[in-house]
């Protein structure tokens, strides 16, 4: 819900997102491209795509039956063990 509000507030903004998909990520990549998104990476262990594109494209894509979820692509840090 929070991501949707931000996308709706700035539909022309370029965003990076992770789209978790149902089924073959190769087919999902083709479909995402039809919405004007650039696929940066495909994931197979957990089917999904890392994409870049306009917020409005992600909003349009959100209701597709093959889309499980959409989340903002953020930098991930590993936790280090304290000594």
PDB file of N, CA, C and O in Angstrom:
ATOM      1  N   UNK A   1       0.810  -1.227   0.000  1.00  0.00           N
ATOM      2  CA  UNK A   1       0.000   0.000   0.000  1.00  0.00           C
ATOM      3  C   UNK A   1       0.846   1.282   0.000  1.00  0.00           C
ATOM      4  O   UNK A   1       0.504   2.249  -0.680  1.00  0.00           O
ATOM      5  N   UNK A   2       1.934   1.288   0.751  1.00  0.00           N
ATOM      6  CA  UNK A   2       2.787   2.485   0.804  1.00  0.00           C
ATOM      7  C   UNK A   2       3.459   2.715  -0.547  1.00  0.00           C
ATOM      8  O   UNK A   2       3.500   3.844  -1.036  1.00  0.00           O
ATOM      9  N   UNK A   3       3.979   1.666  -1.143  1.00  0.00           N
ATOM     10  CA  UNK A   3       4.617   1.804  -2.459  1.00  0.00           C
ATOM     11  C   UNK A   3       3.596   2.271  -3.482  1.00  0.00           C
ATOM     12  O   UNK A   3       3.909   3.136  -4.300  1.00  0.00           O
ATOM     13  N   UNK A   4       2.400   1.735  -3.463  1.00  0.00           N
ATOM     14  CA  UNK A   4       1.359   2.150  -4.409  1.00  0.00           C
ATOM     15  C   UNK A   4       1.074   3.644  -4.271  1.00  0.00           C
ATOM     16  O   UNK A   4       0.929   4.337  -5.278  1.00  0.00           O
ATOM     17  N   UNK A   5       0.992   4.144  -3.049  1.00  0.00           N
ATOM     18  CA  UNK A   5       0.735   5.577  -2.836  1.00  0.00           C
ATOM     19  C   UNK A   5       1.854   6.429  -3.425  1.00  0.00           C
ATOM     20  O   UNK A   5       1.596   7.457  -4.051  1.00  0.00           O
ATOM     21  N   UNK A   6       3.085   6.002  -3.224  1.00  0.00           N
ATOM     22  CA  UNK A   6       4.212   6.769  -3.779  1.00  0.00           C
ATOM     23  C   UNK A   6       4.220   6.741  -5.304  1.00  0.00           C
ATOM     24  O   UNK A   6       4.507   7.752  -5.945  1.00  0.00           O
ATOM     25  N   UNK A   7       3.907   5.587  -5.884  1.00  0.00           N
ATOM     26  CA  UNK A   7       3.860   5.485  -7.344  1.00  0.00           C
ATOM     27  C   UNK A   7       2.741   6.350  -7.911  1.00  0.00           C
ATOM     28  O   UNK A   7       2.922   7.015  -8.930  1.00  0.00           O
ATOM     29  N   UNK A   8       1.592   6.341  -7.255  1.00  0.00           N
ATOM     30  CA  UNK A   8       0.459   7.153  -7.713  1.00  0.00           C
ATOM     31  C   UNK A   8       0.745   8.643  -7.581  1.00  0.00           C
ATOM     32  O   UNK A   8       0.277   9.441  -8.393  1.00  0.00           O
ATOM     33  N   UNK A   9       1.517   9.023  -6.556  1.00  0.00           N
ATOM     34  CA  UNK A   9       1.843  10.440  -6.344  1.00  0.00           C
ATOM     35  C   UNK A   9       2.803  10.968  -7.401  1.00  0.00           C
ATOM     36  O   UNK A   9       2.779  12.154  -7.730  1.00  0.00           O
ATOM     37  N   UNK A  10       3.649  10.085  -7.935  1.00  0.00           N
ATOM     38  CA  UNK A  10       4.637  10.500  -8.945  1.00  0.00           C
ATOM     39  C   UNK A  10       4.668   9.480 -10.083  1.00  0.00           C
ATOM     40  O   UNK A  10       5.641   8.738 -10.217  1.00  0.00           O
ATOM     41  N   UNK A  11       3.622   9.434 -10.898  1.00  0.00           N
ATOM     42  CA  UNK A  11       3.539   8.399 -11.942  1.00  0.00           C
ATOM     43  C   UNK A  11       4.623   8.500 -13.020  1.00  0.00           C
ATOM     44  O   UNK A  11       4.893   7.516 -13.708  1.00  0.00           O
ATOM     45  N   UNK A  12       5.245   9.665 -13.177  1.00  0.00           N
ATOM     46  CA  UNK A  12       6.282   9.820 -14.196  1.00  0.00           C
ATOM     47  C   UNK A  12       7.683   9.532 -13.670  1.00  0.00           C
ATOM     48  O   UNK A  12       8.647   9.530 -14.437  1.00  0.00           O
ATOM     49  N   UNK A  13       7.801   9.289 -12.363  1.00  0.00           N
ATOM     50  CA  UNK A  13       9.114   9.026 -11.769  1.00  0.00           C
ATOM     51  C   UNK A  13       9.662   7.699 -12.276  1.00  0.00           C
ATOM     52  O   UNK A  13       8.914   6.744 -12.485  1.00  0.00           O
ATOM     53  N   UNK A  14      10.979   7.652 -12.471  1.00  0.00           N
ATOM     54  CA  UNK A  14      11.635   6.388 -12.827  1.00  0.00           C
ATOM     55  C   UNK A  14      11.949   5.658 -11.535  1.00  0.00           C
ATOM     56  O   UNK A  14      12.508   6.235 -10.602  1.00  0.00           O
ATOM     57  N   UNK A  15      11.592   4.403 -11.489  1.00  0.00           N
ATOM     58  CA  UNK A  15      11.790   3.605 -10.280  1.00  0.00           C
ATOM     59  C   UNK A  15      12.461   2.280 -10.610  1.00  0.00           C
ATOM     60  O   UNK A  15      12.413   1.794 -11.740  1.00  0.00           O
ATOM     61  N   UNK A  16      13.081   1.718  -9.598  1.00  0.00           N
ATOM     62  CA  UNK A  16      13.644   0.375  -9.701  1.00  0.00           C
ATOM     63  C   UNK A  16      12.824  -0.505  -8.786  1.00  0.00           C
ATOM     64  O   UNK A  16      12.552  -0.140  -7.642  1.00  0.00           O
ATOM     65  N   UNK A  17      12.427  -1.670  -9.289  1.00  0.00           N
ATOM     66  CA  UNK A  17      11.555  -2.541  -8.511  1.00  0.00           C
ATOM     67  C   UNK A  17      11.889  -4.002  -8.754  1.00  0.00           C
ATOM     68  O   UNK A  17      12.528  -4.369  -9.739  1.00  0.00           O
ATOM     69  N   UNK A  18      11.428  -4.824  -7.813  1.00  0.00           N
ATOM     70  CA  UNK A  18      11.488  -6.276  -7.947  1.00  0.00           C
ATOM     71  C   UNK A  18      10.054  -6.753  -8.132  1.00  0.00           C
ATOM     72  O   UNK A  18       9.184  -6.472  -7.308  1.00  0.00           O
ATOM     73  N   UNK A  19       9.821  -7.468  -9.209  1.00  0.00           N
ATOM     74  CA  UNK A  19       8.505  -8.039  -9.476  1.00  0.00           C
ATOM     75  C   UNK A  19       8.612  -9.542  -9.265  1.00  0.00           C
ATOM     76  O   UNK A  19       9.350 -10.221  -9.979  1.00  0.00           O
ATOM     77  N   UNK A  20       7.883 -10.056  -8.296  1.00  0.00           N
ATOM     78  CA  UNK A  20       7.828 -11.511  -8.107  1.00  0.00           C
ATOM     79  C   UNK A  20       6.722 -12.036  -8.997  1.00  0.00           C
ATOM     80  O   UNK A  20       5.610 -11.508  -9.019  1.00  0.00           O
ATOM     81  N   UNK A  21       7.052 -13.088  -9.734  1.00  0.00           N
ATOM     82  CA  UNK A  21       6.133 -13.583 -10.753  1.00  0.00           C
ATOM     83  C   UNK A  21       5.677 -14.997 -10.468  1.00  0.00           C
ATOM     84  O   UNK A  21       6.305 -15.737  -9.711  1.00  0.00           O
ATOM     85  N   UNK A  22       4.580 -15.351 -11.085  1.00  0.00           N
ATOM     86  CA  UNK A  22       4.117 -16.730 -11.078  1.00  0.00           C
ATOM     87  C   UNK A  22       4.468 -17.300 -12.442  1.00  0.00           C
ATOM     88  O   UNK A  22       4.148 -16.698 -13.467  1.00  0.00           O
ATOM     89  N   UNK A  23       5.106 -18.429 -12.463  1.00  0.00           N
ATOM     90  CA  UNK A  23       5.450 -19.038 -13.737  1.00  0.00           C
ATOM     91  C   UNK A  23       6.836 -18.648 -14.212  1.00  0.00           C
ATOM     92  O   UNK A  23       7.686 -18.217 -13.433  1.00  0.00           O
ATOM     93  N   UNK A  24       7.038 -18.808 -15.488  1.00  0.00           N
ATOM     94  CA  UNK A  24       8.326 -18.615 -16.139  1.00  0.00           C
ATOM     95  C   UNK A  24       8.744 -17.145 -16.161  1.00  0.00           C
ATOM     96  O   UNK A  24       8.038 -16.320 -16.741  1.00  0.00           O
ATOM     97  N   UNK A  25       9.885 -16.796 -15.536  1.00  0.00           N
ATOM     98  CA  UNK A  25      10.329 -15.404 -15.552  1.00  0.00           C
ATOM     99  C   UNK A  25      10.685 -14.904 -16.955  1.00  0.00           C
ATOM    100  O   UNK A  25      10.641 -13.701 -17.213  1.00  0.00           O
ATOM    101  N   UNK A  26      11.031 -15.811 -17.853  1.00  0.00           N
ATOM    102  CA  UNK A  26      11.340 -15.411 -19.241  1.00  0.00           C
ATOM    103  C   UNK A  26      10.106 -14.804 -19.904  1.00  0.00           C
ATOM    104  O   UNK A  26      10.200 -13.770 -20.566  1.00  0.00           O
ATOM    105  N   UNK A  27       8.962 -15.438 -19.730  1.00  0.00           N
ATOM    106  CA  UNK A  27       7.715 -14.890 -20.285  1.00  0.00           C
ATOM    107  C   UNK A  27       7.336 -13.600 -19.581  1.00  0.00           C
ATOM    108  O   UNK A  27       6.845 -12.665 -20.215  1.00  0.00           O
ATOM    109  N   UNK A  28       7.561 -13.542 -18.270  1.00  0.00           N
ATOM    110  CA  UNK A  28       7.262 -12.330 -17.511  1.00  0.00           C
ATOM    111  C   UNK A  28       8.125 -11.174 -17.993  1.00  0.00           C
ATOM    112  O   UNK A  28       7.660 -10.035 -18.039  1.00  0.00           O
ATOM    113  N   UNK A  29       9.365 -11.446 -18.350  1.00  0.00           N
ATOM    114  CA  UNK A  29      10.268 -10.402 -18.834  1.00  0.00           C
ATOM    115  C   UNK A  29       9.734  -9.802 -20.127  1.00  0.00           C
ATOM    116  O   UNK A  29       9.772  -8.587 -20.319  1.00  0.00           O
ATOM    117  N   UNK A  30       9.243 -10.648 -21.002  1.00  0.00           N
ATOM    118  CA  UNK A  30       8.667 -10.166 -22.256  1.00  0.00           C
ATOM    119  C   UNK A  30       7.448  -9.285 -21.988  1.00  0.00           C
ATOM    120  O   UNK A  30       7.288  -8.234 -22.608  1.00  0.00           O
ATOM    121  N   UNK A  31       6.609  -9.710 -21.082  1.00  0.00           N
ATOM    122  CA  UNK A  31       5.407  -8.944 -20.755  1.00  0.00           C
ATOM    123  C   UNK A  31       5.759  -7.613 -20.093  1.00  0.00           C
ATOM    124  O   UNK A  31       5.146  -6.588 -20.391  1.00  0.00           O
ATOM    125  N   UNK A  32       6.736  -7.630 -19.203  1.00  0.00           N
ATOM    126  CA  UNK A  32       7.151  -6.392 -18.534  1.00  0.00           C
ATOM    127  C   UNK A  32       7.656  -5.380 -19.557  1.00  0.00           C
ATOM    128  O   UNK A  32       7.399  -4.182 -19.430  1.00  0.00           O
ATOM    129  N   UNK A  33       8.368  -5.857 -20.565  1.00  0.00           N
ATOM    130  CA  UNK A  33       8.855  -4.980 -21.628  1.00  0.00           C
ATOM    131  C   UNK A  33       7.723  -4.319 -22.392  1.00  0.00           C
ATOM    132  O   UNK A  33       7.864  -3.186 -22.853  1.00  0.00           O
ATOM    133  N   UNK A  34       6.604  -5.010 -22.532  1.00  0.00           N
ATOM    134  CA  UNK A  34       5.442  -4.442 -23.211  1.00  0.00           C
ATOM    135  C   UNK A  34       4.845  -3.273 -22.434  1.00  0.00           C
ATOM    136  O   UNK A  34       4.139  -2.444 -23.009  1.00  0.00           O
ATOM    137  N   UNK A  35       5.118  -3.201 -21.145  1.00  0.00           N
ATOM    138  CA  UNK A  35       4.637  -2.107 -20.305  1.00  0.00           C
ATOM    139  C   UNK A  35       5.628  -0.939 -20.254  1.00  0.00           C
ATOM    140  O   UNK A  35       5.379   0.066 -19.589  1.00  0.00           O
ATOM    141  N   UNK A  36       6.748  -1.082 -20.959  1.00  0.00           N
ATOM    142  CA  UNK A  36       7.738  -0.011 -20.980  1.00  0.00           C
ATOM    143  C   UNK A  36       8.790  -0.129 -19.897  1.00  0.00           C
ATOM    144  O   UNK A  36       9.489   0.840 -19.600  1.00  0.00           O
ATOM    145  N   UNK A  37       8.908  -1.306 -19.302  1.00  0.00           N
ATOM    146  CA  UNK A  37       9.911  -1.523 -18.268  1.00  0.00           C
ATOM    147  C   UNK A  37      11.146  -2.174 -18.869  1.00  0.00           C
ATOM    148  O   UNK A  37      11.047  -2.976 -19.798  1.00  0.00           O
ATOM    149  N   UNK A  38      12.301  -1.825 -18.337  1.00  0.00           N
ATOM    150  CA  UNK A  38      13.555  -2.441 -18.743  1.00  0.00           C
ATOM    151  C   UNK A  38      13.908  -3.497 -17.706  1.00  0.00           C
ATOM    152  O   UNK A  38      14.001  -3.198 -16.516  1.00  0.00           O
ATOM    153  N   UNK A  39      14.102  -4.719 -18.153  1.00  0.00           N
ATOM    154  CA  UNK A  39      14.456  -5.808 -17.245  1.00  0.00           C
ATOM    155  C   UNK A  39      15.967  -5.797 -17.054  1.00  0.00           C
ATOM    156  O   UNK A  39      16.729  -5.966 -18.005  1.00  0.00           O
ATOM    157  N   UNK A  40      16.385  -5.595 -15.806  1.00  0.00           N
ATOM    158  CA  UNK A  40      17.812  -5.571 -15.482  1.00  0.00           C
ATOM    159  C   UNK A  40      18.329  -6.958 -15.137  1.00  0.00           C
ATOM    160  O   UNK A  40      19.499  -7.266 -15.360  1.00  0.00           O
ATOM    161  N   UNK A  41      17.440  -7.803 -14.585  1.00  0.00           N
ATOM    162  CA  UNK A  41      17.871  -9.140 -14.167  1.00  0.00           C
ATOM    163  C   UNK A  41      16.660 -10.044 -14.011  1.00  0.00           C
ATOM    164  O   UNK A  41      15.573  -9.591 -13.651  1.00  0.00           O
ATOM    165  N   UNK A  42      16.856 -11.323 -14.284  1.00  0.00           N
ATOM    166  CA  UNK A  42      15.813 -12.325 -14.069  1.00  0.00           C
ATOM    167  C   UNK A  42      16.262 -13.258 -12.959  1.00  0.00           C
ATOM    168  O   UNK A  42      17.431 -13.637 -12.885  1.00  0.00           O
ATOM    169  N   UNK A  43      15.331 -13.620 -12.102  1.00  0.00           N
ATOM    170  CA  UNK A  43      15.618 -14.537 -11.005  1.00  0.00           C
ATOM    171  C   UNK A  43      14.860 -15.835 -11.254  1.00  0.00           C
ATOM    172  O   UNK A  43      13.722 -15.811 -11.721  1.00  0.00           O
ATOM    173  N   UNK A  44      15.489 -16.966 -10.944  1.00  0.00           N
ATOM    174  CA  UNK A  44      14.831 -18.247 -11.170  1.00  0.00           C
ATOM    175  C   UNK A  44      14.545 -19.001  -9.872  1.00  0.00           C
ATOM    176  O   UNK A  44      13.542 -19.711  -9.790  1.00  0.00           O
ATOM    177  N   UNK A  45      15.398 -18.866  -8.859  1.00  0.00           N
ATOM    178  CA  UNK A  45      15.173 -19.569  -7.600  1.00  0.00           C
ATOM    179  C   UNK A  45      13.834 -19.137  -6.994  1.00  0.00           C
ATOM    180  O   UNK A  45      13.012 -19.970  -6.614  1.00  0.00           O
ATOM    181  N   UNK A  46      13.640 -17.846  -6.915  1.00  0.00           N
ATOM    182  CA  UNK A  46      12.343 -17.256  -6.579  1.00  0.00           C
ATOM    183  C   UNK A  46      11.961 -16.502  -7.844  1.00  0.00           C
ATOM    184  O   UNK A  46      12.552 -15.459  -8.124  1.00  0.00           O
ATOM    185  N   UNK A  47      10.995 -16.989  -8.619  1.00  0.00           N
ATOM    186  CA  UNK A  47      10.713 -16.385  -9.924  1.00  0.00           C
ATOM    187  C   UNK A  47      10.437 -14.889  -9.811  1.00  0.00           C
ATOM    188  O   UNK A  47       9.552 -14.459  -9.071  1.00  0.00           O
ATOM    189  N   UNK A  48      11.206 -14.113 -10.552  1.00  0.00           N
ATOM    190  CA  UNK A  48      11.006 -12.675 -10.513  1.00  0.00           C
ATOM    191  C   UNK A  48      11.926 -11.925 -11.443  1.00  0.00           C
ATOM    192  O   UNK A  48      12.757 -12.501 -12.146  1.00  0.00           O
ATOM    193  N   UNK A  49      11.748 -10.614 -11.422  1.00  0.00           N
ATOM    194  CA  UNK A  49      12.492  -9.709 -12.294  1.00  0.00           C
ATOM    195  C   UNK A  49      12.919  -8.479 -11.522  1.00  0.00           C
ATOM    196  O   UNK A  49      12.192  -8.004 -10.650  1.00  0.00           O
ATOM    197  N   UNK A  50      14.086  -7.965 -11.835  1.00  0.00           N
ATOM    198  CA  UNK A  50      14.497  -6.643 -11.380  1.00  0.00           C
ATOM    199  C   UNK A  50      14.286  -5.725 -12.579  1.00  0.00           C
ATOM    200  O   UNK A  50      14.836  -5.969 -13.653  1.00  0.00           O
ATOM    201  N   UNK A  51      13.492  -4.670 -12.401  1.00  0.00           N
ATOM    202  CA  UNK A  51      13.132  -3.801 -13.518  1.00  0.00           C
ATOM    203  C   UNK A  51      13.362  -2.330 -13.173  1.00  0.00           C
ATOM    204  O   UNK A  51      13.451  -1.946 -12.007  1.00  0.00           O
ATOM    205  N   UNK A  52      13.455  -1.526 -14.229  1.00  0.00           N
ATOM    206  CA  UNK A  52      13.516  -0.076 -14.120  1.00  0.00           C
ATOM    207  C   UNK A  52      12.514   0.493 -15.107  1.00  0.00           C
ATOM    208  O   UNK A  52      12.372  -0.003 -16.225  1.00  0.00           O
ATOM    209  N   UNK A  53      11.825   1.537 -14.684  1.00  0.00           N
ATOM    210  CA  UNK A  53      10.883   2.172 -15.596  1.00  0.00           C
ATOM    211  C   UNK A  53       9.977   3.148 -14.881  1.00  0.00           C
ATOM    212  O   UNK A  53      10.153   3.412 -13.692  1.00  0.00           O
ATOM    213  N   UNK A  54       9.006   3.686 -15.603  1.00  0.00           N
ATOM    214  CA  UNK A  54       8.103   4.670 -15.007  1.00  0.00           C
ATOM    215  C   UNK A  54       7.175   4.041 -13.967  1.00  0.00           C
ATOM    216  O   UNK A  54       6.741   2.897 -14.103  1.00  0.00           O
ATOM    217  N   UNK A  55       6.889   4.812 -12.941  1.00  0.00           N
ATOM    218  CA  UNK A  55       5.994   4.356 -11.873  1.00  0.00           C
ATOM    219  C   UNK A  55       4.643   3.939 -12.440  1.00  0.00           C
ATOM    220  O   UNK A  55       4.044   2.973 -11.968  1.00  0.00           O
ATOM    221  N   UNK A  56       4.164   4.656 -13.440  1.00  0.00           N
ATOM    222  CA  UNK A  56       2.855   4.344 -14.019  1.00  0.00           C
ATOM    223  C   UNK A  56       2.826   2.939 -14.614  1.00  0.00           C
ATOM    224  O   UNK A  56       1.789   2.276 -14.571  1.00  0.00           O
ATOM    225  N   UNK A  57       3.949   2.473 -15.171  1.00  0.00           N
ATOM    226  CA  UNK A  57       4.008   1.122 -15.737  1.00  0.00           C
ATOM    227  C   UNK A  57       3.858   0.077 -14.637  1.00  0.00           C
ATOM    228  O   UNK A  57       3.181  -0.933 -14.828  1.00  0.00           O
ATOM    229  N   UNK A  58       4.485   0.315 -13.492  1.00  0.00           N
ATOM    230  CA  UNK A  58       4.348  -0.622 -12.378  1.00  0.00           C
ATOM    231  C   UNK A  58       2.917  -0.647 -11.859  1.00  0.00           C
ATOM    232  O   UNK A  58       2.399  -1.705 -11.502  1.00  0.00           O
ATOM    233  N   UNK A  59       2.285   0.510 -11.817  1.00  0.00           N
ATOM    234  CA  UNK A  59       0.886   0.564 -11.380  1.00  0.00           C
ATOM    235  C   UNK A  59      -0.002  -0.244 -12.321  1.00  0.00           C
ATOM    236  O   UNK A  59      -0.888  -0.969 -11.869  1.00  0.00           O
ATOM    237  N   UNK A  60       0.227  -0.123 -13.616  1.00  0.00           N
ATOM    238  CA  UNK A  60      -0.566  -0.868 -14.597  1.00  0.00           C
ATOM    239  C   UNK A  60      -0.302  -2.369 -14.503  1.00  0.00           C
ATOM    240  O   UNK A  60      -1.204  -3.181 -14.708  1.00  0.00           O
ATOM    241  N   UNK A  61       0.905  -2.716 -14.199  1.00  0.00           N
ATOM    242  CA  UNK A  61       1.317  -4.112 -14.123  1.00  0.00           C
ATOM    243  C   UNK A  61       0.788  -4.806 -12.869  1.00  0.00           C
ATOM    244  O   UNK A  61       0.626  -6.026 -12.866  1.00  0.00           O
ATOM    245  N   UNK A  62       0.522  -4.064 -11.829  1.00  0.00           N
ATOM    246  CA  UNK A  62       0.160  -4.633 -10.524  1.00  0.00           C
ATOM    247  C   UNK A  62      -1.061  -5.551 -10.575  1.00  0.00           C
ATOM    248  O   UNK A  62      -1.163  -6.471  -9.763  1.00  0.00           O
ATOM    249  N   UNK A  63      -1.974  -5.328 -11.492  1.00  0.00           N
ATOM    250  CA  UNK A  63      -3.194  -6.127 -11.554  1.00  0.00           C
ATOM    251  C   UNK A  63      -3.089  -7.338 -12.470  1.00  0.00           C
ATOM    252  O   UNK A  63      -4.067  -8.067 -12.638  1.00  0.00           O
ATOM    253  N   UNK A  64      -1.934  -7.562 -13.060  1.00  0.00           N
ATOM    254  CA  UNK A  64      -1.750  -8.727 -13.931  1.00  0.00           C
ATOM    255  C   UNK A  64      -1.768 -10.009 -13.096  1.00  0.00           C
ATOM    256  O   UNK A  64      -1.177 -10.039 -12.016  1.00  0.00           O
ATOM    257  N   UNK A  65      -2.427 -11.063 -13.567  1.00  0.00           N
ATOM    258  CA  UNK A  65      -2.520 -12.300 -12.774  1.00  0.00           C
ATOM    259  C   UNK A  65      -1.181 -13.001 -12.558  1.00  0.00           C
ATOM    260  O   UNK A  65      -1.050 -13.782 -11.616  1.00  0.00           O
ATOM    261  N   UNK A  66      -0.192 -12.745 -13.396  1.00  0.00           N
ATOM    262  CA  UNK A  66       1.099 -13.402 -13.257  1.00  0.00           C
ATOM    263  C   UNK A  66       2.031 -12.664 -12.294  1.00  0.00           C
ATOM    264  O   UNK A  66       3.140 -13.130 -12.030  1.00  0.00           O
ATOM    265  N   UNK A  67       1.594 -11.520 -11.769  1.00  0.00           N
ATOM    266  CA  UNK A  67       2.398 -10.748 -10.823  1.00  0.00           C
ATOM    267  C   UNK A  67       1.983 -11.110  -9.394  1.00  0.00           C
ATOM    268  O   UNK A  67       0.836 -10.891  -9.004  1.00  0.00           O
ATOM    269  N   UNK A  68       2.911 -11.660  -8.622  1.00  0.00           N
ATOM    270  CA  UNK A  68       2.644 -12.014  -7.224  1.00  0.00           C
ATOM    271  C   UNK A  68       2.781 -10.802  -6.318  1.00  0.00           C
ATOM    272  O   UNK A  68       1.950 -10.572  -5.440  1.00  0.00           O
ATOM    273  N   UNK A  69       3.843 -10.023  -6.540  1.00  0.00           N
ATOM    274  CA  UNK A  69       4.066  -8.827  -5.736  1.00  0.00           C
ATOM    275  C   UNK A  69       5.056  -7.909  -6.433  1.00  0.00           C
ATOM    276  O   UNK A  69       5.809  -8.321  -7.316  1.00  0.00           O
ATOM    277  N   UNK A  70       5.031  -6.654  -6.010  1.00  0.00           N
ATOM    278  CA  UNK A  70       5.979  -5.653  -6.502  1.00  0.00           C
ATOM    279  C   UNK A  70       6.532  -4.943  -5.282  1.00  0.00           C
ATOM    280  O   UNK A  70       5.781  -4.513  -4.407  1.00  0.00           O
ATOM    281  N   UNK A  71       7.845  -4.824  -5.230  1.00  0.00           N
ATOM    282  CA  UNK A  71       8.464  -4.100  -4.128  1.00  0.00           C
ATOM    283  C   UNK A  71       9.584  -3.231  -4.670  1.00  0.00           C
ATOM    284  O   UNK A  71      10.151  -3.510  -5.727  1.00  0.00           O
ATOM    285  N   UNK A  72       9.889  -2.196  -3.949  1.00  0.00           N
ATOM    286  CA  UNK A  72      10.963  -1.298  -4.353  1.00  0.00           C
ATOM    287  C   UNK A  72      12.289  -2.045  -4.270  1.00  0.00           C
ATOM    288  O   UNK A  72      12.540  -2.764  -3.303  1.00  0.00           O
ATOM    289  N   UNK A  73      13.125  -1.877  -5.269  1.00  0.00           N
ATOM    290  CA  UNK A  73      14.445  -2.498  -5.289  1.00  0.00           C
ATOM    291  C   UNK A  73      15.370  -1.606  -4.469  1.00  0.00           C
ATOM    292  O   UNK A  73      15.658  -0.472  -4.852  1.00  0.00           O
ATOM    293  N   UNK A  74      15.822  -2.121  -3.359  1.00  0.00           N
ATOM    294  CA  UNK A  74      16.675  -1.353  -2.466  1.00  0.00           C
ATOM    295  C   UNK A  74      17.985  -2.079  -2.238  1.00  0.00           C
ATOM    296  O   UNK A  74      18.087  -3.289  -2.439  1.00  0.00           O
ATOM    297  N   UNK A  75      18.971  -1.333  -1.820  1.00  0.00           N
ATOM    298  CA  UNK A  75      20.264  -1.908  -1.504  1.00  0.00           C
ATOM    299  C   UNK A  75      20.125  -2.813  -0.285  1.00  0.00           C
ATOM    300  O   UNK A  75      19.455  -2.470   0.689  1.00  0.00           O
ATOM    301  N   UNK A  76      20.767  -3.969  -0.357  1.00  0.00           N
ATOM    302  CA  UNK A  76      20.704  -4.941   0.724  1.00  0.00           C
ATOM    303  C   UNK A  76      22.070  -5.022   1.385  1.00  0.00           C
ATOM    304  O   UNK A  76      23.097  -5.039   0.706  1.00  0.00           O
ATOM    305  N   UNK A  77      22.079  -5.072   2.711  1.00  0.00           N
ATOM    306  CA  UNK A  77      23.326  -5.191   3.463  1.00  0.00           C
ATOM    307  C   UNK A  77      23.301  -6.482   4.264  1.00  0.00           C
ATOM    308  O   UNK A  77      22.264  -6.880   4.795  1.00  0.00           O
ATOM    309  N   UNK A  78      24.451  -7.125   4.343  1.00  0.00           N
ATOM    310  CA  UNK A  78      24.533  -8.316   5.163  1.00  0.00           C
ATOM    311  C   UNK A  78      24.862  -7.902   6.585  1.00  0.00           C
ATOM    312  O   UNK A  78      25.482  -6.868   6.832  1.00  0.00           O
ATOM    313  N   UNK A  79      24.431  -8.732   7.500  1.00  0.00           N
ATOM    314  CA  UNK A  79      24.737  -8.454   8.900  1.00  0.00           C
ATOM    315  C   UNK A  79      26.086  -9.070   9.223  1.00  0.00           C
ATOM    316  O   UNK A  79      26.380 -10.194   8.815  1.00  0.00           O
ATOM    317  N   UNK A  80      26.893  -8.340   9.950  1.00  0.00           N
ATOM    318  CA  UNK A  80      28.193  -8.884  10.359  1.00  0.00           C
ATOM    319  C   UNK A  80      28.093  -9.335  11.807  1.00  0.00           C
ATOM    320  O   UNK A  80      27.370  -8.750  12.614  1.00  0.00           O
ATOM    321  N   UNK A  81      28.819 -10.364  12.105  1.00  0.00           N
ATOM    322  CA  UNK A  81      28.802 -10.915  13.456  1.00  0.00           C
ATOM    323  C   UNK A  81      29.661 -10.048  14.364  1.00  0.00           C
ATOM    324  O   UNK A  81      30.813  -9.752  14.046  1.00  0.00           O
ATOM    325  N   UNK A  82      29.096  -9.643  15.492  1.00  0.00           N
ATOM    326  CA  UNK A  82      29.838  -8.836  16.457  1.00  0.00           C
ATOM    327  C   UNK A  82      30.818  -9.716  17.201  1.00  0.00           C
ATOM    328  O   UNK A  82      30.534 -10.882  17.474  1.00  0.00           O
ATOM    329  N   UNK A  83      31.971  -9.158  17.529  1.00  0.00           N
ATOM    330  CA  UNK A  83      32.968  -9.929  18.280  1.00  0.00           C
ATOM    331  C   UNK A  83      33.220  -9.283  19.610  1.00  0.00           C
ATOM    332  O   UNK A  83      34.028  -9.779  20.394  1.00  0.00           O
TER     333      UNK A  83
END
